[in-house]
C-alpha cells in the first residue's frame, strides 16, 4: 500500500509557496502527493518532477473536464477538445513522473441535462475515453476514472456503471477509482460496490463524509477497509479533503465552514488512521 495526500487542500496549482507544505508532508510520512493539473504546462511539470524527486516523493495526478471540453458532448468539436485536453494532461503526467491520472475525465463536472445519461452519450463517452486511453498507453500513465455523486454529475455515479464503462473502453491503461465520499452518498452497499469495482480499481480516495479528517465522520470505515483487504487492494490510498484555502475550490466542493483544526492536523491524523486500519487487517 502507498499513502498519498491530495494537494487540493492547499492549492489548485504548484508554486514555490508549496515547498514548506511538501516538506511537512514528507516529515509526516506520506509516500507521495496527488498533484492537480488544471493548466497543462509540460515545462512547469517537468521542473516539478525533479523537485519532487529531490524530496523523495512519488506522485499521482488529478484533473477534471468542464463544459467547453466535455467528452460526451453532441458537438464533435467539444468532444475533440475534451480528448485533446486529457491528452495534454497525460503528457504533463509523463514529465512529472505521475503514475496515474485520476478524476472525472469521463464528462463535464457540474453540467446537467435534467436526465440520466443517454445511449448516445454513453457511446460518445466510451469512444472518447478509448482515444484518451490509447494516448495514456504511450505515456505510461494509468487513467483512473472517477465516478462522482448525483450532485456533481449525471454520467457516472456508482461503481457498477463505472465498472461497465471501463469494461467497454477495454484498454489496459484505463481503469477506475473508488472514492469513499461519493460511495457514501450513492451506494446501497459499500462492500458490494468495492467488490464490483475491484477488478478495475487502480486508485482509492480516502475522504470523509464532511470532506474533513478521515476517521472522524460517519463513513463506514470498517466495511471499507475490511472489503479493500478482502479483495486484495494494495495500490494508492490518497487522502482527499477540502478546506477554505481556495475560494474556487471551496465553491466547487460546497465547503462553507472549517472541518478540521489545521491542515497539518488533518494530514497527520489521516495518515495515522489509514495505517492503523490497514495494520489491523494484515
C-alpha positions as CSV (number, residue, x, y, z in Angstrom):
1,X,0.0,0.0,0.0
2,X,1.2,3.5,-0.8
3,X,-0.2,6.6,1.1
4,X,-0.7,9.9,-0.6
5,X,-2.2,13.4,0.1
6,X,-4.1,15.4,-2.5
7,X,-2.7,18.9,-2.6
8,X,-6.2,20.5,-3.3
9,X,-6.4,21.0,0.4
10,X,-3.9,23.8,-0.1
11,X,-3.7,24.7,-3.8
12,X,-5.0,24.1,-7.3
13,X,-1.5,24.6,-8.8
14,X,2.1,24.1,-7.9
15,X,4.1,27.1,-6.8
16,X,7.1,27.8,-4.7
17,X,4.9,28.6,-1.7
18,X,4.0,24.9,-1.6
19,X,7.6,23.8,-0.8
20,X,7.2,24.0,3.0
21,X,3.9,22.1,2.8
22,X,5.6,19.4,0.8
23,X,8.5,19.1,3.2
24,X,5.9,18.9,6.1
25,X,4.0,16.1,4.3
26,X,7.3,14.2,3.8
27,X,8.1,14.6,7.5
28,X,4.6,13.3,8.4
29,X,5.4,10.2,6.5
30,X,3.5,10.2,3.2
31,X,4.8,8.2,0.3
32,X,3.6,10.7,-2.3
33,X,1.3,13.6,-3.3
34,X,-1.5,14.0,-5.7
35,X,-0.9,16.9,-8.0
36,X,-3.8,19.0,-9.5
37,X,-3.2,19.6,-13.2
38,X,-5.8,22.1,-14.5
39,X,-3.5,24.1,-16.7
40,X,-1.2,21.7,-18.7
41,X,2.3,23.1,-19.0
42,X,4.9,20.4,-19.7
43,X,7.9,22.6,-18.9
44,X,6.5,23.5,-15.5
45,X,5.6,20.0,-14.6
46,X,8.9,18.6,-15.8
47,X,10.7,21.0,-13.4
48,X,8.4,20.0,-10.5
49,X,9.1,16.3,-11.3
50,X,12.8,17.0,-10.5
51,X,11.9,18.8,-7.3
52,X,9.6,16.0,-6.1
53,X,12.4,13.5,-6.9
54,X,14.7,15.5,-4.6
55,X,12.1,15.3,-1.9
56,X,11.7,11.6,-2.4
57,X,8.0,11.8,-3.2
58,X,6.2,9.6,-5.7
59,X,3.2,11.2,-7.3
60,X,-0.2,10.8,-8.8
61,X,-2.3,13.5,-10.5
62,X,-5.9,14.7,-10.7
63,X,-7.8,16.7,-13.3
64,X,-11.4,17.4,-14.5
65,X,-13.3,18.1,-17.6
66,X,-15.7,21.0,-18.0
67,X,-18.4,22.2,-20.4
68,X,-16.0,23.6,-23.1
69,X,-14.2,20.3,-23.3
70,X,-17.0,17.8,-22.4
71,X,-16.1,14.3,-23.8
72,X,-19.7,13.3,-24.1
73,X,-21.0,16.5,-25.8
74,X,-23.1,16.0,-29.0
75,X,-20.8,18.6,-30.6
76,X,-17.7,16.8,-32.1
77,X,-15.5,19.9,-31.7
78,X,-16.2,20.0,-28.0
79,X,-15.6,16.2,-27.7
80,X,-12.3,16.7,-29.6
81,X,-11.3,19.5,-27.2
82,X,-12.0,17.1,-24.3
83,X,-9.9,14.4,-25.7
84,X,-7.1,16.8,-26.5
85,X,-7.2,18.4,-23.0
86,X,-6.8,15.0,-21.3
87,X,-4.0,14.0,-23.7
88,X,-2.1,17.2,-22.8
89,X,-2.7,16.4,-19.2
90,X,-1.3,12.9,-19.7
91,X,1.8,14.4,-21.3
92,X,2.3,16.6,-18.2
93,X,1.9,13.5,-16.1
94,X,4.6,11.7,-18.0
95,X,7.2,14.5,-17.5
96,X,6.0,15.0,-13.9
97,X,6.6,11.3,-13.2
98,X,2.9,10.8,-12.1
99,X,2.0,7.1,-12.1
100,X,-1.8,7.7,-12.6
101,X,-4.3,10.4,-13.6
102,X,-7.5,10.3,-11.6
103,X,-10.6,12.4,-11.6
104,X,-13.9,12.7,-13.6
105,X,-12.3,12.7,-17.0
106,X,-15.4,11.0,-18.5
107,X,-17.6,14.1,-18.7
108,X,-18.0,17.7,-17.6
109,X,-18.3,18.2,-13.9
110,X,-21.3,20.2,-12.7
111,X,-23.0,20.1,-16.1
112,X,-26.5,18.6,-16.1
113,X,-29.0,17.7,-18.8
114,X,-32.0,17.2,-16.5
115,X,-32.0,13.4,-17.1
116,X,-29.7,10.4,-16.9
117,X,-27.1,9.5,-19.5
118,X,-28.5,8.6,-22.9
119,X,-27.2,5.7,-25.0
120,X,-25.6,8.2,-27.4
121,X,-23.8,9.9,-24.5
122,X,-22.6,6.6,-23.2
123,X,-21.3,5.6,-26.7
124,X,-19.6,9.0,-27.1
125,X,-18.1,8.7,-23.6
126,X,-16.6,5.2,-24.3
127,X,-15.2,6.3,-27.7
128,X,-13.7,9.5,-26.2
129,X,-12.1,7.6,-23.3
130,X,-10.7,4.9,-25.6
131,X,-8.9,7.5,-27.6
132,X,-7.5,9.0,-24.4
133,X,-6.5,5.6,-23.1
134,X,-4.5,4.9,-26.3
135,X,-2.5,8.0,-25.6
136,X,-2.2,7.0,-22.0
137,X,-0.6,3.8,-23.1
138,X,2.1,5.8,-25.0
139,X,2.9,7.9,-21.9
140,X,2.9,5.0,-19.5
141,X,0.3,6.7,-17.3
142,X,-2.8,4.9,-15.9
143,X,-6.1,6.7,-16.2
144,X,-8.3,6.1,-13.1
145,X,-11.8,7.1,-14.0
146,X,-13.7,8.6,-11.0
147,X,-17.4,8.3,-10.5
148,X,-19.0,11.2,-8.6
149,X,-22.2,11.7,-6.8
150,X,-25.5,12.9,-8.3
151,X,-25.0,16.5,-7.3
152,X,-21.8,16.8,-9.3
153,X,-22.5,14.7,-12.4
154,X,-25.2,12.6,-14.1
155,X,-23.0,10.4,-16.2
156,X,-21.1,8.0,-13.8
157,X,-22.5,7.9,-10.3
158,X,-21.9,4.4,-9.0
159,X,-19.4,1.6,-9.0
160,X,-21.5,-0.7,-11.2
161,X,-21.9,1.7,-14.0
162,X,-18.2,2.8,-13.9
163,X,-17.1,-0.9,-14.0
164,X,-19.3,-1.4,-17.0
165,X,-17.9,1.7,-18.6
166,X,-14.3,0.6,-18.1
167,X,-15.1,-2.9,-19.5
168,X,-16.4,-1.3,-22.6
169,X,-13.5,1.0,-23.0
170,X,-11.4,-2.2,-22.8
171,X,-7.9,-0.7,-22.6
172,X,-5.1,-1.7,-20.2
173,X,-4.3,2.0,-19.4
174,X,-7.9,2.8,-18.4
175,X,-9.2,1.7,-15.1
176,X,-11.3,3.2,-12.3
177,X,-11.0,4.6,-8.8
178,X,-13.1,4.2,-5.7
179,X,-13.8,7.4,-3.6
180,X,-15.3,6.9,-0.2
181,X,-17.1,10.3,-0.2
182,X,-19.1,9.6,-3.4
183,X,-19.7,6.0,-2.4
184,X,-21.1,7.1,1.0
185,X,-23.7,9.1,-0.9
186,X,-24.6,6.8,-3.8
187,X,-24.0,3.1,-2.9
188,X,-26.6,1.0,-1.1
189,X,-23.9,-1.5,0.0
190,X,-20.3,-0.4,0.3
191,X,-18.9,-4.0,0.3
192,X,-20.8,-4.8,-2.9
193,X,-19.6,-1.6,-4.5
194,X,-15.9,-2.2,-3.6
195,X,-16.2,-5.8,-4.9
196,X,-17.8,-4.7,-8.1
197,X,-15.1,-2.2,-8.7
198,X,-12.2,-4.4,-7.6
199,X,-11.3,-6.0,-10.9
200,X,-10.8,-2.5,-12.4
201,X,-9.7,-0.4,-9.4
202,X,-6.4,1.4,-9.7
203,X,-6.8,4.1,-7.1
204,X,-8.6,4.8,-3.9
205,X,-9.6,8.2,-2.4
206,X,-10.0,8.2,1.4
207,X,-12.4,11.0,2.0
208,X,-14.7,11.6,5.0
209,X,-18.4,12.4,4.6
210,X,-17.8,16.1,5.5
211,X,-14.6,16.3,3.4
212,X,-12.6,16.7,6.7
213,X,-10.3,14.3,8.6
214,X,-10.9,10.7,7.6
215,X,-12.0,8.6,10.6
216,X,-13.8,11.5,12.3
217,X,-17.1,11.3,10.5
218,X,-19.7,8.7,9.7
219,X,-18.3,6.8,6.6
220,X,-18.5,3.1,7.3
221,X,-14.8,2.7,7.6
222,X,-14.9,-0.9,9.0
223,X,-16.7,-2.2,5.9
224,X,-14.5,-0.1,3.6
225,X,-11.2,-1.3,5.0
226,X,-12.4,-4.9,5.5
227,X,-13.5,-5.2,1.9
228,X,-10.5,-3.5,0.4
229,X,-8.4,-6.0,2.3
230,X,-10.6,-8.9,1.2
231,X,-10.3,-8.0,-2.5
232,X,-6.5,-7.6,-2.1
233,X,-6.3,-3.9,-2.9
234,X,-2.7,-2.7,-2.3
235,X,-2.4,0.4,-4.5
236,X,-2.5,4.1,-3.7
237,X,-4.7,5.3,-0.9
238,X,-4.9,9.1,-1.2
239,X,-6.5,11.4,1.2
240,X,-8.8,13.9,-0.5
241,X,-10.0,16.7,1.8
242,X,-11.1,20.2,1.1
243,X,-11.0,23.4,3.1
244,X,-11.3,27.2,2.7
245,X,-7.9,28.0,1.3
246,X,-9.1,28.4,-2.2
247,X,-12.4,30.2,-2.9
248,X,-12.9,28.5,-6.3
249,X,-12.3,25.0,-4.8
250,X,-14.5,25.8,-1.8
251,X,-17.3,26.9,-4.1
252,X,-17.0,23.9,-6.3
253,X,-16.9,21.4,-3.4
254,X,-19.5,23.4,-1.3
255,X,-17.3,23.8,1.7
256,X,-18.7,26.7,3.7
257,X,-17.1,26.1,7.2
258,X,-13.8,24.7,8.5
259,X,-14.0,21.0,9.1
260,X,-10.7,20.5,10.9
261,X,-8.2,22.2,13.3
262,X,-5.4,22.7,10.8
263,X,-4.2,21.2,7.5
264,X,-1.2,19.7,9.4
265,X,-3.6,18.1,11.9
266,X,-5.7,16.7,9.1
267,X,-2.8,15.3,7.2
268,X,-1.2,13.8,10.3
269,X,-4.3,12.2,11.7
270,X,-5.4,10.9,8.3
271,X,-2.1,9.1,7.7
272,X,-2.2,7.6,11.2
273,X,-5.8,6.5,10.5
274,X,-5.1,4.8,7.2
275,X,-2.0,3.0,8.5
276,X,-3.8,1.9,11.7
277,X,-6.8,0.5,9.7
278,X,-4.5,-1.3,7.2
279,X,-2.3,-2.8,10.0
280,X,-5.4,-4.2,11.8
281,X,-6.1,-6.4,8.7
282,X,-2.6,-7.8,8.0
